[in-house]
Amino acid sequence: MKFRSESEVKKPMALFAAAGLTDIVLLLLIFFLLTSSFVTHFGIRVDIPRAETAAVTEQQHITVTVSSDGSFYVMGERVPKNNVASSIREQQLEKPGATLVIRADKNAIIDDAVHVMNIGKALNLNIVMATERASR
């Protein structure tokens, strides 16, 4: 069943206009990039039971801050470089099984942060380097 006569047969377009398609793909890409940052992965969901009584647990962290000017702070108190090991050891005796958290300024000398890491390793502490999440 022909609806057109032989003289009305149209030739196919030689060029495909992809401008509309690229706009849609770009919008979809932006949408998925924005919404993917809202997805959080918490692992397995568990409904935790409620308790009548609760015990407050203390954080088991020993925080050492290394500033850009070479100052050391153990649990917020300024400590000379040669006393950092003894201060960390005192904190370890108060908090057995604690984790050593190193908060080094990004402009601090790397040798100062490594000095604290070596102390933590010598004391058999778990060592964590505190960082800030990069902005997207």
PADRENNU-32629 format. One record per atom (N, C-alpha, C): residue number from 1; residue in three letters; atom name; x, y, z. Coordinates in Angstrom, 2 decimals. Each point is the difference from the previous one (the first is absolute). Last residue first. Example, Ala and Ser with C-alpha at 12.3 -4.5 7.8 and 13.67 -1.06 7.14 Angstrom:
// PADRENNU-32629
ATOM  pos  code  site        u        v        w
ATOM    2   Ser     N    12.85    -2.25     7.08
ATOM    2   Ser    CA     0.82     1.19     0.06
ATOM    2   Ser     C    -0.77     1.09     0.73
ATOM    1   Ala     N     0.29    -5.72    -0.07
ATOM    1   Ala    CA    -0.89     1.19     0.00
ATOM    1   Ala     C     0.90     1.20     0.00
// end
This chain:
// PADRENNU-32629
ATOM  pos  code  site        u        v        w
ATOM  136   Arg     N    34.04    18.51    45.93
ATOM  136   Arg    CA    -0.17    -0.47    -1.38
ATOM  136   Arg     C    -0.24     1.13    -0.92
ATOM  135   Ser     N     2.93    -0.57     4.81
ATOM  135   Ser    CA    -1.24     0.51    -0.58
ATOM  135   Ser     C    -0.06    -0.41    -1.46
ATOM  134   Ala     N     2.55    -2.78     4.01
ATOM  134   Ala    CA     0.20     0.97    -1.09
ATOM  134   Ala     C    -1.35     0.44    -0.54
ATOM  133   Arg     N     1.03    -1.66     5.09
ATOM  133   Arg    CA    -0.53    -0.48    -1.27
ATOM  133   Arg     C     0.14     1.10    -1.04
ATOM  132   Glu     N     3.42    -0.53     4.11
ATOM  132   Glu    CA    -1.28     0.61    -0.29
ATOM  132   Glu     C    -0.45    -0.47    -1.36
ATOM  131   Thr     N     3.25    -2.52     3.87
ATOM  131   Thr    CA    -0.03     0.81    -1.20
ATOM  131   Thr     C    -1.39     0.60    -0.15
ATOM  130   Ala     N     3.53    -2.90     3.67
ATOM  130   Ala    CA    -1.24     0.74    -0.20
ATOM  130   Ala     C     0.12     0.87    -1.24
ATOM  129   Met     N     2.42    -4.74     1.44
ATOM  129   Met    CA     0.31     1.37    -0.42
ATOM  129   Met     C    -1.31     0.70    -0.29
ATOM  128   Val     N     1.48    -4.36     3.29
ATOM  128   Val    CA    -0.94     0.53    -0.99
ATOM  128   Val     C     0.41     1.42    -0.30
ATOM  127   Ile     N     1.93    -4.87     2.61
ATOM  127   Ile    CA     0.22     1.39    -0.41
ATOM  127   Ile     C    -0.98     0.37    -1.09
ATOM  126   Asn     N     0.85    -3.67     4.41
ATOM  126   Asn    CA    -0.59     0.14    -1.32
ATOM  126   Asn     C     0.07     1.47    -0.37
ATOM  125   Leu     N     3.65    -2.04     3.38
ATOM  125   Leu    CA    -1.32     0.64    -0.11
ATOM  125   Leu     C    -0.50    -0.11    -1.43
ATOM  124   Asn     N     4.36    -1.37     2.45
ATOM  124   Asn    CA    -0.99    -0.97    -0.51
ATOM  124   Asn     C    -1.42     0.57    -0.01
ATOM  123   Leu     N     4.32     2.25     1.01
ATOM  123   Leu    CA    -0.90    -0.30     1.12
ATOM  123   Leu     C    -1.10    -0.99    -0.40
ATOM  122   Ala     N     3.17     1.54    -3.19
ATOM  122   Ala    CA     0.81    -0.55     1.08
ATOM  122   Ala     C    -0.86    -0.39     1.20
ATOM  121   Lys     N    -2.07     2.19    -3.63
ATOM  121   Lys    CA     0.41    -1.35    -0.40
ATOM  121   Lys     C     0.82    -0.66     1.10
ATOM  120   Gly     N    -1.22     4.51     0.58
ATOM  120   Gly    CA    -1.18    -0.87     0.07
ATOM  120   Gly     C     0.34    -1.44    -0.35
ATOM  119   Ile     N     3.35     3.22    -0.52
ATOM  119   Ile    CA    -0.29    -0.18     1.42
ATOM  119   Ile     C    -1.18    -0.95     0.17
ATOM  118   Asn     N     1.08     1.28    -4.34
ATOM  118   Asn    CA     1.01    -0.91     0.53
ATOM  118   Asn     C    -0.21    -0.27     1.48
ATOM  117   Met     N    -2.73     3.21    -2.12
ATOM  117   Met    CA    -0.33    -1.35    -0.46
ATOM  117   Met     C     0.98    -1.03     0.54
ATOM  116   Val     N     0.87     4.56     0.80
ATOM  116   Val    CA    -1.12    -0.46     0.83
ATOM  116   Val     C    -0.41    -1.42    -0.41
ATOM  115   His     N     3.29     2.01    -2.60
ATOM  115   His    CA     0.53    -0.15     1.36
ATOM  115   His     C    -1.09    -0.54     0.92
ATOM  114   Val     N    -1.17     1.26    -4.36
ATOM  114   Val    CA     0.65    -1.31     0.02
ATOM  114   Val     C     0.59    -0.29     1.38
ATOM  113   Ala     N    -1.83     4.25    -0.75
ATOM  113   Ala    CA    -1.07    -1.00     0.03
ATOM  113   Ala     C     0.58    -1.41     0.05
ATOM  112   Asp     N     3.06     3.52    -0.45
ATOM  112   Asp    CA    -0.66     0.09     1.31
ATOM  112   Asp     C    -1.11    -1.04     0.12
ATOM  111   Asp     N     2.24     0.51    -4.13
ATOM  111   Asp    CA     0.86    -0.68     0.96
ATOM  111   Asp     C    -0.62     0.03     1.40
ATOM  110   Ile     N    -1.91     2.42    -3.64
ATOM  110   Ile    CA    -0.36    -1.42    -0.01
ATOM  110   Ile     C     0.81    -0.79     1.02
ATOM  109   Ile     N    -1.44     5.19     0.42
ATOM  109   Ile    CA     1.14    -0.75    -0.52
ATOM  109   Ile     C    -0.32    -1.48     0.15
ATOM  108   Ala     N    -4.04     3.50    -0.62
ATOM  108   Ala    CA     0.98    -0.44     1.00
ATOM  108   Ala     C     1.12    -0.77    -0.68
ATOM  107   Asn     N    -4.13     1.89    -1.93
ATOM  107   Asn    CA     1.25     0.71    -0.24
ATOM  107   Asn     C     1.07    -0.38     1.03
ATOM  106   Lys     N    -4.44    -1.77     0.15
ATOM  106   Lys    CA     0.49    -0.34    -1.34
ATOM  106   Lys     C     1.30     0.72    -0.34
ATOM  105   Asp     N    -1.31    -1.51     5.03
ATOM  105   Asp    CA    -0.34     1.08    -0.92
ATOM  105   Asp     C     0.58    -0.34    -1.37
ATOM  104   Ala     N    -1.30    -3.85     3.51
ATOM  104   Ala    CA     1.12     0.84    -0.44
ATOM  104   Ala     C    -0.52     1.05    -0.97
ATOM  103   Arg     N    -1.64    -3.82     3.71
ATOM  103   Arg    CA    -0.61     1.11    -0.75
ATOM  103   Arg     C     1.13     0.96    -0.36
ATOM  102   Ile     N    -0.71    -5.39     1.80
ATOM  102   Ile    CA     0.94     1.08    -0.32
ATOM  102   Ile     C    -0.72     1.02    -0.86
ATOM  101   Val     N    -1.23    -4.15     3.66
ATOM  101   Val    CA    -0.52     0.81    -1.10
ATOM  101   Val     C     0.94     1.17    -0.20
ATOM  100   Leu     N    -0.02    -5.13     2.50
ATOM  100   Leu    CA     0.72     1.27    -0.14
ATOM  100   Leu     C    -0.52     0.71    -1.25
ATOM   99   Thr     N    -2.53    -3.65     3.40
ATOM   99   Thr    CA     0.51     0.22    -1.35
ATOM   99   Thr     C     0.67     1.37    -0.04
ATOM   98   Ala     N    -0.82    -3.67     4.35
ATOM   98   Ala    CA    -0.40     1.22    -0.72
ATOM   98   Ala     C     0.64     0.06    -1.38
ATOM   97   Gly     N     0.38    -3.27     3.84
ATOM   97   Gly    CA    -0.70    -0.37    -1.24
ATOM   97   Gly     C    -0.45     1.20    -0.82
ATOM   96   Pro     N     0.73     1.08     5.02
ATOM   96   Pro    CA     0.58    -1.16    -0.68
ATOM   96   Pro     C    -0.84    -0.38    -1.22
ATOM   95   Lys     N     0.60     4.44     2.96
ATOM   95   Lys    CA    -0.97    -0.55    -0.96
ATOM   95   Lys     C     0.62    -1.19    -0.72
ATOM   94   Glu     N     2.47     2.21     3.38
ATOM   94   Glu    CA    -1.36     0.37     0.44
ATOM   94   Glu     C    -1.07    -0.65    -0.87
ATOM   93   Leu     N     4.54    -0.58    -1.13
ATOM   93   Leu    CA    -0.22    -0.67     1.28
ATOM   93   Leu     C    -1.40     0.30     0.53
ATOM   92   Gln     N     1.42     2.19    -3.90
ATOM   92   Gln    CA    -0.22    -1.42    -0.28
ATOM   92   Gln     C    -0.26    -0.77     1.29
ATOM   91   Gln     N     1.20     4.56     0.23
ATOM   91   Gln    CA    -1.37    -0.15    -0.49
ATOM   91   Gln     C    -0.33    -1.46    -0.27
ATOM   90   Glu     N     4.41     1.00     1.21
ATOM   90   Glu    CA    -0.90     0.26     1.13
ATOM   90   Glu     C    -1.46    -0.17    -0.41
ATOM   89   Arg     N     3.22    -0.28    -3.39
ATOM   89   Arg    CA     0.06    -1.17     0.86
ATOM   89   Arg     C    -0.90     0.16     1.22
ATOM   88   Ile     N     0.55     3.65    -2.90
ATOM   88   Ile    CA    -0.82    -1.03    -0.64
ATOM   88   Ile     C    -0.01    -1.25     0.86
ATOM   87   Ser     N     2.77     3.44     1.44
ATOM   87   Ser    CA    -1.40     0.42     0.11
ATOM   87   Ser     C    -0.94    -1.04    -0.62
ATOM   86   Ser     N     4.67    -0.60    -0.42
ATOM   86   Ser    CA    -0.43    -0.25     1.39
ATOM   86   Ser     C    -1.46     0.41     0.20
ATOM   85   Ala     N     1.94     0.85    -4.23
ATOM   85   Ala    CA    -0.06    -1.45     0.26
ATOM   85   Ala     C    -0.50    -0.29     1.41
ATOM   84   Val     N     0.82     4.51    -1.33
ATOM   84   Val    CA    -1.20    -0.55    -0.64
ATOM   84   Val     C    -0.14    -1.48     0.32
ATOM   83   Asn     N     3.57     3.29     1.23
ATOM   83   Asn    CA    -0.88    -0.58     1.01
ATOM   83   Asn     C    -1.25    -0.64    -0.60
ATOM   82   Asn     N     3.45     2.38    -2.54
ATOM   82   Asn    CA     0.70    -1.08     0.70
ATOM   82   Asn     C    -0.85    -0.65     1.09
ATOM   81   Lys     N    -1.68     3.75    -2.55
ATOM   81   Lys    CA     0.23    -1.15    -0.87
ATOM   81   Lys     C     0.67    -1.16     0.73
ATOM   80   Pro     N    -3.10     3.38     2.82
ATOM   80   Pro    CA     1.22     0.11    -0.80
ATOM   80   Pro     C     0.27    -1.30    -0.78
ATOM   79   Val     N    -4.99     1.64     1.26
ATOM   79   Val    CA     1.07    -0.83     0.54
ATOM   79   Val     C     1.25     0.23    -0.85
ATOM   78   Arg     N    -5.47     1.89     1.14
ATOM   78   Arg    CA     1.25     0.18    -0.73
ATOM   78   Arg     C     1.12    -0.75     0.71
ATOM   77   Glu     N    -5.29    -1.37     0.02
ATOM   77   Glu    CA     1.01     0.70     0.80
ATOM   77   Glu     C     1.31     0.06    -0.77
ATOM   76   Gly     N    -4.01    -2.32    -1.57
ATOM   76   Gly    CA    -0.29     1.43     0.12
ATOM   76   Gly     C     1.01     0.78     0.80
ATOM   75   Met     N     0.46    -4.73    -0.98
ATOM   75   Met    CA    -1.32     0.17     0.64
ATOM   75   Met     C    -0.28     1.47     0.32
ATOM   74   Val     N     4.49    -0.07    -1.62
ATOM   74   Val    CA    -0.52    -1.32     0.34
ATOM   74   Val     C    -1.25     0.21     0.83
ATOM   73   Tyr     N     3.20     2.97    -3.64
ATOM   73   Tyr    CA    -1.04     0.04     1.02
ATOM   73   Tyr     C    -0.50    -1.42     0.21
ATOM   72   Phe     N     4.41     3.04    -2.41
ATOM   72   Phe    CA    -0.68    -1.27     0.24
ATOM   72   Phe     C    -1.00     0.18     1.13
ATOM   71   Ser     N     2.74     3.32    -3.96
ATOM   71   Ser    CA    -0.44    -0.24     1.36
ATOM   71   Ser     C    -0.74    -1.33     0.08
ATOM   70   Gly     N     1.88     2.32    -4.00
ATOM   70   Gly    CA     0.80    -1.02     0.66
ATOM   70   Gly     C    -0.36    -0.25     1.44
ATOM   69   Asp     N    -2.15     2.95    -3.40
ATOM   69   Asp    CA     1.22     0.62     0.55
ATOM   69   Asp     C     0.86    -1.00     0.77
ATOM   68   Ser     N    -4.24    -1.19    -1.96
ATOM   68   Ser    CA     0.90     0.39    -1.09
ATOM   68   Ser     C     1.28     0.64     0.51
ATOM   67   Ser     N    -2.55    -3.63     3.10
ATOM   67   Ser    CA    -0.35     1.26    -0.67
ATOM   67   Ser     C     1.04     0.35    -1.06
ATOM   66   Val     N    -2.02    -4.59     2.48
ATOM   66   Val    CA     1.27     0.58    -0.45
ATOM   66   Val     C    -0.35     1.25    -0.80
ATOM   65   Thr     N    -2.52    -3.46     3.88
ATOM   65   Thr    CA    -0.11     1.01    -1.05
ATOM   65   Thr     C     1.39     0.56    -0.29
ATOM   64   Val     N    -2.53    -4.57     2.36
ATOM   64   Val    CA     1.24     0.78    -0.08
ATOM   64   Val     C    -0.14     0.94    -1.20
ATOM   63   Thr     N    -3.29    -3.44     3.33
ATOM   63   Thr    CA     0.13     0.95    -1.11
ATOM   63   Thr     C     1.29     0.78     0.13
ATOM   62   Ile     N    -2.41    -4.79     1.57
ATOM   62   Ile    CA     1.07     0.90     0.45
ATOM   62   Ile     C     0.27     0.91    -1.18
ATOM   61   His     N    -4.48    -3.20     1.46
ATOM   61   His    CA     0.91     0.63    -0.95
ATOM   61   His     C     1.04     0.80     0.75
ATOM   60   Gln     N    -4.43    -2.74     1.01
ATOM   60   Gln    CA     1.33    -0.53     0.25
ATOM   60   Gln     C     0.97     0.53    -1.05
ATOM   59   Gln     N    -4.90     1.60     2.39
ATOM   59   Gln    CA     0.72    -0.18    -1.25
ATOM   59   Gln     C     1.43    -0.41     0.32
ATOM   58   Glu     N    -4.06    -1.28     3.25
ATOM   58   Glu    CA     0.91     1.08    -0.29
ATOM   58   Glu     C     0.70    -0.27    -1.33
ATOM   57   Thr     N    -5.00    -1.62     1.69
ATOM   57   Thr    CA     1.36    -0.43    -0.28
ATOM   57   Thr     C     0.84     1.22    -0.34
ATOM   56   Val     N    -4.72    -1.14     2.92
ATOM   56   Val    CA     0.68     0.95    -0.87
ATOM   56   Val     C     1.44    -0.48    -0.19
ATOM   55   Ala     N    -4.60    -2.83     1.07
ATOM   55   Ala    CA     1.32     0.33     0.50
ATOM   55   Ala     C     0.67     0.92    -0.99
ATOM   54   Ala     N    -5.42    -1.39     1.37
ATOM   54   Ala    CA     1.04     0.23    -1.00
ATOM   54   Ala     C     1.30     0.34     0.70
ATOM   53   Thr     N    -5.30    -2.52     0.72
ATOM   53   Thr    CA     1.11     0.79     0.53
ATOM   53   Thr     C     1.05     0.13    -1.09
ATOM   52   Glu     N    -3.93    -2.07    -1.24
ATOM   52   Glu    CA    -0.52     0.76     1.13
ATOM   52   Glu     C     1.09     0.91     0.58
ATOM   51   Ala     N    -0.14    -1.51    -5.26
ATOM   51   Ala    CA     0.41    -0.48     1.31
ATOM   51   Ala     C    -0.57     0.90     1.08
ATOM   50   Arg     N    -1.04    -1.61    -5.56
ATOM   50   Arg    CA     0.09     1.06     1.00
ATOM   50   Arg     C     0.37    -0.62     1.35
ATOM   49   Pro     N     1.29    -1.93    -5.15
ATOM   49   Pro    CA    -0.96    -0.01     1.10
ATOM   49   Pro     C     0.25     1.13     0.99
ATOM   48   Ile     N     0.96    -0.01    -5.44
ATOM   48   Ile    CA     0.69    -0.18     1.28
ATOM   48   Ile     C    -1.03     0.02     1.13
ATOM   47   Asp     N     0.01    -1.24    -5.36
ATOM   47   Asp    CA    -0.86     0.69     0.96
ATOM   47   Asp     C     0.56    -0.29     1.39
ATOM   46   Val     N     2.65     0.13    -4.87
ATOM   46   Val    CA    -0.40    -0.81     1.13
ATOM   46   Val     C    -0.86     0.84     0.91
ATOM   45   Arg     N     2.56    -0.17    -5.26
ATOM   45   Arg    CA    -0.93     0.69     0.91
ATOM   45   Arg     C    -0.46    -0.97     1.07
ATOM   44   Ile     N     4.72     0.13    -2.91
ATOM   44   Ile    CA    -1.21    -0.77     0.27
ATOM   44   Ile     C    -0.86     0.76     1.00
ATOM   43   Gly     N     3.26     3.07    -2.54
ATOM   43   Gly    CA     0.18    -1.43     0.17
ATOM   43   Gly     C    -1.34    -0.68     0.23
ATOM   42   Phe     N     0.67     4.68    -1.01
ATOM   42   Phe    CA     0.18    -0.31     1.41
ATOM   42   Phe     C     0.21    -1.49     0.25
ATOM   41   His     N     0.22     4.03    -3.98
ATOM   41   His    CA     0.08    -1.44     0.16
ATOM   41   His     C     0.30    -0.29     1.47
ATOM   40   Thr     N    -2.41     4.22    -3.10
ATOM   40   Thr    CA     0.96    -0.40     1.02
ATOM   40   Thr     C    -0.08    -1.51     0.15
ATOM   39   Val     N    -1.43     4.20    -3.66
ATOM   39   Val    CA    -0.10    -1.41     0.34
ATOM   39   Val     C     1.07    -0.32     1.02
ATOM   38   Phe     N    -0.40     4.27    -2.12
ATOM   38   Phe    CA    -0.94    -0.16     1.10
ATOM   38   Phe     C    -0.13    -1.45     0.44
ATOM   37   Ser     N     2.63     1.43    -3.77
ATOM   37   Ser    CA     0.65     0.45     1.23
ATOM   37   Ser     C    -0.91    -0.13     1.20
ATOM   36   Ser     N    -1.49    -0.98    -4.44
ATOM   36   Ser    CA     0.86    -1.06     0.52
ATOM   36   Ser     C     0.72     0.42     1.27
ATOM   35   Thr     N    -2.84     2.99    -2.56
ATOM   35   Thr    CA    -0.72    -0.91     0.88
ATOM   35   Thr     C     0.88    -1.11     0.55
ATOM   34   Leu     N     1.83     3.20    -3.05
ATOM   34   Leu    CA    -0.50     0.68     1.19
ATOM   34   Leu     C    -0.68    -0.97     0.95
ATOM   33   Leu     N     1.53    -1.62    -4.16
ATOM   33   Leu    CA     1.13     0.42     0.82
ATOM   33   Leu     C    -0.45     0.67     1.28
ATOM   32   Phe     N    -3.25    -1.24    -3.20
ATOM   32   Phe    CA     0.55    -1.15     0.69
ATOM   32   Phe     C     1.22     0.35     0.84
ATOM   31   Phe     N    -2.02     3.44    -2.59
ATOM   31   Phe    CA    -0.96    -0.52     0.97
ATOM   31   Phe     C     0.59    -1.16     0.78
ATOM   30   Ile     N     2.47     1.78    -3.58
ATOM   30   Ile    CA    -0.01     0.92     1.15
ATOM   30   Ile     C    -0.93    -0.53     1.08
ATOM   29   Leu     N     0.02    -2.37    -4.03
ATOM   29   Leu    CA     1.29    -0.13     0.67
ATOM   29   Leu     C     0.06     0.88     1.25
ATOM   28   Leu     N    -3.74     0.38    -2.83
ATOM   28   Leu    CA    -0.03    -1.26     0.75
ATOM   28   Leu     C     1.30    -0.21     0.77
ATOM   27   Leu     N    -0.22     3.71    -2.84
ATOM   27   Leu    CA    -0.90     0.18     1.13
ATOM   27   Leu     C    -0.09    -1.27     0.84
ATOM   26   Leu     N     2.48    -0.23    -3.99
ATOM   26   Leu    CA     0.66     0.88     0.95
ATOM   26   Leu     C    -0.86     0.20     1.24
ATOM   25   Val     N    -1.85    -2.36    -3.60
ATOM   25   Val    CA     1.04    -0.80     0.65
ATOM   25   Val     C     0.73     0.83     1.05
ATOM   24   Ile     N    -3.17     2.21    -2.65
ATOM   24   Ile    CA    -0.66    -0.95     0.90
ATOM   24   Ile     C     1.03    -0.83     0.75
ATOM   23   Asp     N     1.57     2.94    -3.28
ATOM   23   Asp    CA    -0.57     0.76     1.11
ATOM   23   Asp     C    -0.64    -0.94     1.01
ATOM   22   Thr     N     1.61    -1.82    -4.01
ATOM   22   Thr    CA     1.10     0.33     0.91
ATOM   22   Thr     C    -0.50     0.82     1.18
ATOM   21   Leu     N    -3.09    -1.06    -3.43
ATOM   21   Leu    CA     0.40    -1.20     0.74
ATOM   21   Leu     C     1.13     0.30     0.98
ATOM   20   Gly     N    -1.45     3.38    -2.97
ATOM   20   Gly    CA    -1.03    -0.28     1.01
ATOM   20   Gly     C     0.37    -1.20     0.85
ATOM   19   Ala     N     2.83     1.08    -3.61
ATOM   19   Ala    CA     0.05     1.05     1.02
ATOM   19   Ala     C    -1.03    -0.25     1.10
ATOM   18   Ala     N     1.04    -2.47    -4.25
ATOM   18   Ala    CA     0.21    -0.61     1.32
ATOM   18   Ala     C     0.01     1.04     1.11
ATOM   17   Ala     N    -1.67    -0.92    -5.37
ATOM   17   Ala    CA     0.19     1.10     0.95
ATOM   17   Ala     C     0.07    -0.59     1.41
ATOM   16   Phe     N     1.31    -2.15    -4.93
ATOM   16   Phe    CA    -0.86    -0.20     1.16
ATOM   16   Phe     C     0.30     1.12     0.98
ATOM   15   Leu     N     0.51    -0.55    -5.65
ATOM   15   Leu    CA     0.59     0.33     1.28
ATOM   15   Leu     C    -1.02    -0.22     1.11
ATOM   14   Ala     N    -1.22    -0.96    -4.45
ATOM   14   Ala    CA     1.40    -0.41    -0.03
ATOM   14   Ala     C     0.67     0.24     1.35
ATOM   13   Met     N    -5.29    -1.17    -1.15
ATOM   13   Met    CA     0.90     1.10     0.34
ATOM   13   Met     C     1.44    -0.51     0.04
ATOM   12   Pro     N    -3.61    -2.39    -3.24
ATOM   12   Pro    CA     0.36     0.10     1.42
ATOM   12   Pro     C     0.97     1.15     0.22
ATOM   11   Lys     N    -3.68     0.19    -3.94
ATOM   11   Lys    CA     1.30    -0.59     0.25
ATOM   11   Lys     C     0.32     0.12     1.50
ATOM   10   Lys     N    -5.01    -0.31    -2.38
ATOM   10   Lys    CA     1.01     0.89     0.58
ATOM   10   Lys     C     1.28    -0.77     0.27
ATOM    9   Val     N    -4.42    -0.37    -3.51
ATOM    9   Val    CA     0.89    -0.75     0.88
ATOM    9   Val     C     1.12     0.93     0.47
ATOM    8   Glu     N    -3.65     0.98    -3.22
ATOM    8   Glu    CA     0.01     0.58     1.35
ATOM    8   Glu     C     0.93    -0.74     0.96
ATOM    7   Ser     N    -0.90    -1.32    -4.61
ATOM    7   Ser    CA     0.65     1.32    -0.04
ATOM    7   Ser     C     0.10     0.63     1.38
ATOM    6   Glu     N    -2.24    -4.21    -0.70
ATOM    6   Glu    CA     1.43    -0.14    -0.26
ATOM    6   Glu     C     0.71     1.33     0.01
ATOM    5   Ser     N    -4.44    -0.25     2.93
ATOM    5   Ser    CA     0.31    -0.40    -1.37
ATOM    5   Ser     C     1.52    -0.03    -0.17
ATOM    4   Arg     N    -2.67    -1.02     4.60
ATOM    4   Arg    CA     0.63     1.04    -0.79
ATOM    4   Arg     C     0.23    -0.52    -1.41
ATOM    3   Phe     N    -1.89    -2.74     3.29
ATOM    3   Phe    CA    -0.73     1.25     0.24
ATOM    3   Phe     C     0.57     1.14    -0.81
ATOM    2   Lys     N    -0.26    -5.68    -0.35
ATOM    2   Lys    CA     0.83     1.19    -0.13
ATOM    2   Lys     C    -0.87     1.23     0.19
ATOM    1   Met     N    -0.09    -5.51     1.02
ATOM    1   Met    CA    -0.83     1.16     0.00
ATOM    1   Met     C     0.89     1.23     0.00
// end
